[in-house]
Amino acid sequence: MAKVTSKYQVTVPRTIVERYNIRPGDNIDWVAAGETILIIPPSKQPAARDRDSRLRLFDQATERQRRRRSTHKTQRPRNRGWRREDLYGRGRPH
């Protein structure tokens, strides 16, 4: 088990350092995962993408979102026994 210092630093256990080939100066990602924290070593981090591939991924995500919106049916409001206008006059003398 590692201890957090007063400067919020953590020592990585030697077995982990050797197993994942972690070196001084490496960037390690810390990812919140529910009740746990994932620590992602440099060898497992995704490679940086160039501008064109990032734009292509963005365009693909945008198209997926457009398709979702086109198939989503908006439901009409049900009769709730009140109207939106009733809320604006609530509590005021008539």
C-alpha positions as CSV (number, residue, x, y, z in Angstrom):
1,M,0.0,0.0,0.0
2,A,1.3,3.5,-0.9
3,K,1.1,6.5,1.4
4,V,0.1,10.0,0.2
5,T,2.6,12.7,1.4
6,S,1.7,16.2,2.6
7,K,2.4,17.3,-1.0
8,Y,-0.1,14.7,-2.4
9,Q,2.6,12.6,-3.8
10,V,2.5,8.8,-4.0
11,T,5.4,6.4,-4.3
12,V,4.8,3.7,-6.9
13,P,5.8,0.3,-5.6
14,R,8.9,-1.2,-7.2
15,T,7.0,-4.3,-8.5
16,I,4.6,-2.0,-10.4
17,V,7.4,0.2,-11.7
18,E,9.3,-2.9,-13.1
19,R,6.2,-4.6,-14.5
20,Y,5.0,-1.6,-16.4
21,N,8.4,-0.1,-17.2
22,I,7.7,3.2,-15.5
23,R,10.5,5.7,-15.6
24,P,11.1,9.1,-13.9
25,G,9.4,11.8,-15.9
26,D,6.7,9.5,-17.3
27,N,3.1,10.8,-17.2
28,I,0.7,8.5,-15.4
29,D,-3.1,9.1,-15.8
30,W,-5.3,8.8,-12.8
31,V,-8.9,8.0,-13.7
32,A,-11.9,8.0,-11.4
33,A,-13.9,4.8,-11.8
34,G,-16.7,4.7,-9.3
35,E,-15.4,3.9,-5.9
36,T,-11.9,3.1,-7.2
37,I,-9.1,5.0,-9.0
38,L,-7.5,3.5,-12.1
39,I,-3.8,4.3,-12.6
40,I,-2.9,4.1,-16.3
41,P,0.8,3.6,-17.0
42,P,2.5,5.3,-20.0
43,S,2.6,2.1,-22.1
44,K,-1.2,1.7,-21.9
45,Q,-2.1,5.3,-22.8
46,P,-3.6,6.0,-26.2
47,A,-1.2,7.5,-28.7
48,A,-1.7,11.1,-29.6
49,R,-3.8,11.5,-32.7
50,D,-3.0,13.9,-35.5
51,R,-5.4,16.8,-36.4
52,D,-7.0,14.9,-39.3
53,S,-7.8,11.8,-37.3
54,R,-9.3,13.9,-34.4
55,L,-11.5,15.8,-36.9
56,R,-12.6,12.5,-38.5
57,L,-13.5,11.1,-35.1
58,F,-15.4,14.4,-34.3
59,D,-17.3,14.2,-37.5
60,Q,-18.3,10.6,-36.9
61,A,-19.5,11.5,-33.4
62,T,-21.5,14.4,-34.8
63,E,-23.1,12.2,-37.4
64,R,-24.0,9.6,-34.7
65,Q,-25.6,12.3,-32.6
66,R,-27.6,13.6,-35.6
67,R,-28.9,10.1,-36.3
68,R,-30.0,9.7,-32.7
69,R,-31.9,13.0,-32.8
70,S,-33.6,12.1,-36.0
71,T,-35.0,8.8,-34.5
72,H,-35.9,10.3,-31.1
73,K,-39.6,10.9,-30.7
74,T,-40.5,13.8,-28.5
75,Q,-43.5,13.0,-26.3
76,R,-46.3,15.5,-26.0
77,P,-46.9,16.6,-22.4
78,R,-49.6,14.8,-20.5
79,N,-52.5,16.6,-18.8
80,R,-51.1,17.2,-15.4
81,G,-54.0,19.2,-14.1
82,W,-52.1,22.5,-14.4
83,R,-50.6,24.6,-17.1
84,R,-47.2,26.4,-17.2
85,E,-49.0,29.8,-17.0
86,D,-50.6,28.7,-13.7
87,L,-47.1,28.6,-12.2
88,Y,-46.4,32.3,-12.9
89,G,-49.4,33.6,-11.1
90,R,-49.1,31.2,-8.1
91,G,-49.0,33.0,-4.7
92,R,-50.0,36.3,-6.1
93,P,-53.3,37.9,-5.2
94,H,-55.8,37.7,-8.0
